[in-house]
Amino acid sequence: MEIDYHDIEYKIKNAIFEDGDYIFYPLPHDEEFIRLEGVNMNHCLAYAQKDYCNRMKAGEIIVYSMTDKILNLPVVDIELAITRSSYGGPVVEPTVSQIRGEANELPPNDVFMPSLMKFLQNYGKTWNIESHGVKNFDYQCDGDVVLARWKEMNKTQSSS
C-alpha cells in the first residue's frame, strides 16, 4: 500500500508537536510532496524540491511543516540545519535557519506566532534559534526576526 503524504491522517500520525488547530511534522523525503508544499506555500520548495530532498536524505537538514489540521494546509515551514543550512553553509549544532510563512513571509503572520513559539520553546529547546549568524537568501537571520516580533507582540499585549 502506497503512503499518501497529503492525507491529514498521515500528517497527524507523524506530528511531533500539536497546538490547537496546528500540527508540526517533518516533511517526507518525497520530491513531489516537497514540490506541492512549495506550491501551497508559494516559495522555493516548489522549484528546488530535488535539492531540498537530497539535503534531507543526506541528513543535512530537516524541514518541518506547521500545518492547519482543519484545512490540511501548510502555514509555516521551518528548516533545521543539522550539518549545513541551505543558504548559510556549515553549522556545528542544530540551527534553525529558516522560518517562513506563505511567500517567504518573515516573520510569519502574527496569528501563527503563539503556536510557532510553543513549538520552538518546547520541541526546539536544544536548537540554536537566534544570534547564530546563519543568514538566509535575503541576508536575514530568521530566528532573530521571529523572536524580535514575538517580543514586540508580547510588549504590545502587556501594555494594553
C-alpha positions as CSV (number, residue, x, y, z in Angstrom):
1,M,0.0,0.0,0.0
2,E,1.4,3.4,-1.0
3,I,1.6,6.1,1.6
4,D,-0.5,9.2,0.9
5,Y,1.6,12.0,2.3
6,H,-1.1,14.5,1.5
7,D,-3.6,12.8,3.8
8,I,-4.2,14.7,7.0
9,E,-4.2,11.4,8.9
10,Y,-0.6,10.7,7.7
11,K,0.4,14.2,8.9
12,I,-1.3,13.9,12.3
13,K,0.3,10.4,12.8
14,N,3.7,11.9,12.1
15,A,3.2,15.1,14.0
16,I,5.9,15.7,16.6
17,F,4.0,18.6,18.2
18,E,0.4,19.9,18.3
19,D,-1.1,23.1,19.5
20,G,-4.8,23.9,18.9
21,D,-5.5,23.6,15.2
22,Y,-1.8,23.3,14.2
23,I,0.4,20.3,13.9
24,F,4.1,20.2,13.3
25,Y,5.7,17.3,11.4
26,P,8.9,16.7,9.4
27,L,8.3,16.7,5.7
28,P,8.9,13.4,4.0
29,H,11.8,12.9,1.6
30,D,9.5,12.8,-1.4
31,E,10.2,15.2,-4.2
32,E,6.6,15.6,-5.4
33,F,5.3,16.2,-1.8
34,I,8.0,18.8,-1.3
35,R,7.1,20.5,-4.6
36,L,3.5,20.7,-3.6
37,E,4.4,22.0,-0.2
38,G,6.2,24.8,-2.0
39,V,3.3,25.4,-4.4
40,N,0.9,25.7,-1.4
41,M,3.4,28.0,0.4
42,N,4.4,29.9,-2.7
43,H,8.1,29.6,-2.0
44,C,11.3,27.9,-3.2
45,L,10.3,24.3,-2.3
46,A,8.1,24.5,-5.4
47,Y,11.1,24.6,-7.7
48,A,14.1,23.4,-5.6
49,Q,12.4,20.2,-4.3
50,K,15.2,17.9,-5.6
51,D,17.9,19.9,-3.9
52,Y,15.9,20.0,-0.6
53,C,15.2,16.3,-0.8
54,N,18.8,15.5,-1.4
55,R,19.9,17.6,1.6
56,M,17.1,16.0,3.7
57,K,18.2,12.4,2.7
58,A,21.8,13.3,3.4
59,G,20.9,14.4,6.9
60,E,22.0,18.0,6.4
61,I,18.6,19.5,7.1
62,I,15.1,18.6,8.4
63,V,12.2,20.7,7.2
64,Y,9.1,20.9,9.4
65,S,5.7,22.0,8.3
66,M,3.3,23.8,10.6
67,T,0.0,22.7,9.1
68,D,-3.5,23.8,9.9
69,K,-5.0,20.4,10.5
70,I,-8.6,21.6,9.9
71,L,-7.8,22.9,6.4
72,N,-4.9,20.5,5.8
73,L,-2.8,23.4,4.5
74,P,0.7,24.4,5.5
75,V,1.1,27.8,7.1
76,V,4.8,28.0,8.1
77,D,7.9,25.9,7.1
78,I,10.9,25.7,9.4
79,E,14.3,24.5,8.2
80,L,16.5,23.0,10.9
81,A,20.1,22.8,9.7
82,I,21.8,19.7,11.1
83,T,25.2,20.0,9.4
84,R,24.7,22.8,6.9
85,S,22.0,25.3,6.1
86,S,20.5,25.9,2.7
87,Y,22.0,29.4,2.3
88,G,24.4,29.9,5.3
89,G,26.8,27.0,5.0
90,P,28.0,24.6,7.7
91,V,26.7,24.6,11.3
92,V,28.2,22.9,14.3
93,E,24.9,22.3,16.2
94,P,21.2,22.0,15.1
95,T,20.3,25.5,13.9
96,V,17.0,27.0,12.8
97,S,18.0,28.5,9.5
98,Q,14.6,29.3,8.0
99,I,11.2,30.2,9.5
100,R,8.9,31.3,6.6
101,G,5.3,31.8,6.1
102,E,3.5,31.9,2.8
103,A,5.5,33.6,0.0
104,N,8.5,33.7,2.4
105,E,6.8,36.0,4.8
106,L,9.2,36.8,7.7
107,P,8.1,36.9,10.4
108,P,5.1,34.7,9.6
109,N,1.7,36.1,10.1
110,D,1.0,37.1,13.8
111,V,-1.9,34.6,14.0
112,F,0.6,31.7,13.8
113,M,3.2,33.1,16.2
114,P,1.8,31.7,19.5
115,S,1.8,28.1,18.2
116,L,5.1,28.6,16.4
117,M,6.7,29.9,19.6
118,K,5.3,27.0,21.7
119,F,6.8,24.6,19.2
120,L,10.2,26.3,19.2
121,Q,10.2,26.6,23.0
122,N,9.1,23.0,23.7
123,Y,10.3,20.9,20.8
124,G,13.2,23.1,19.7
125,K,14.6,23.9,23.1
126,T,18.0,22.4,22.2
127,W,18.2,24.1,18.8
128,N,20.2,27.2,18.1
129,I,17.5,29.7,17.1
130,E,18.9,33.2,17.4
131,S,22.1,35.2,17.2
132,H,23.9,32.4,15.3
133,G,24.8,34.4,12.3
134,V,23.3,31.9,9.7
135,K,21.8,34.2,7.1
136,N,19.1,33.4,4.6
137,F,18.8,34.2,0.9
138,D,17.7,37.7,1.9
139,Y,20.6,38.1,4.4
140,Q,18.3,37.9,7.4
141,C,18.7,35.6,10.4
142,D,15.1,34.2,10.6
143,G,15.2,33.3,14.3
144,D,16.3,36.8,15.2
145,V,13.4,38.3,13.2
146,V,10.8,35.9,14.6
147,L,11.9,36.3,18.2
148,A,12.0,40.1,17.9
149,R,8.4,40.1,16.5
150,W,7.3,37.8,19.4
151,K,8.8,40.1,22.0
152,E,7.1,43.1,20.3
153,M,3.8,41.3,20.3
154,N,4.1,40.5,24.0
155,K,5.1,44.0,24.9
156,T,2.1,45.4,23.0
157,Q,-0.2,42.9,24.7
158,S,1.1,43.6,28.2
159,S,0.8,47.4,27.8
160,S,-2.8,47.2,26.6
